Amino acid sequence: MHIEMIDIDYPLANAPADFMDELNRIDPLICPRQSLVDLHEVAPTPEIKAFLSGIHNTRKMMAIVTGKEY
């Protein structure tokens, strides 16, 4: 069985420094929902928007599964 590896670029690899500073300041994995939504609105590329959407969707699903507020 041969598994073909797909090379995918990390979406934050070429993000502007000011955006990365804000991303690191709020930490999208634990920040309040509105902070993540606000960060998504100013994301500089579609790939970064998709990356943040994935985090947002994961956090919504975790809230549903655990019954904890997000």
N, C-alpha and C positions, 0 to 999 in steps of 0.2 A: 504494500500500500504506500503510495507516494502522497505526501501532504505538501501542497504548494503554499509557501509562505507569502503573504501579502504585506508589502512594506507600506505602512501608513505613517504619515508624518504626525508628530505630536502637535495638536492645534495651538498650543501656547509657545511653540518654539521661537516664533518670530514676533511675538506680541510686543507692543511698545512698552518701554520701561515704566511710564506713568500708569498704564493699565495694570501691569504686573504688581506695582506698588499697592494699588487699590485692591487687587485680588488677594494679595498677601495680608493686607490690613484687615479685611473683613472675613477671610477664610470661608469660601462658599460651602464647605461641608458642614459648618455649624452656625453660620450667620442667620439672622432673622430672615423670613421669607421676603420681605420687602427689599432688603439689602441685595438679595440675589436677583430679584426682578430689576432693580435699578441698575445693577452691574450688567445684566443682560442687555438693557437698553443702550448702554454706551459701549458695548463690545465692538472692537474695531473691525472684525472680520466675520463672515458667515460661519466659518469653522469654529471660532471662539463662541459665537452665539449657540451653535449646536452643542458644543462641549458643556456650556452652562445650562442649556435646556436638559441635557442628560442628567446633570446633578440635580436640577430642580425636580425632574420626574422621579428620580430615585428617592429623593427626600419625601415627595408626596406619597409614593407607594409605601415607604417605611412608616409614615404616619398612619396610613390606612391599616397596615398590618399590626402595628403596635398599639393603635388607638391613642397615640400621643399627638399633641398639637404640633403643627409645623407652621 
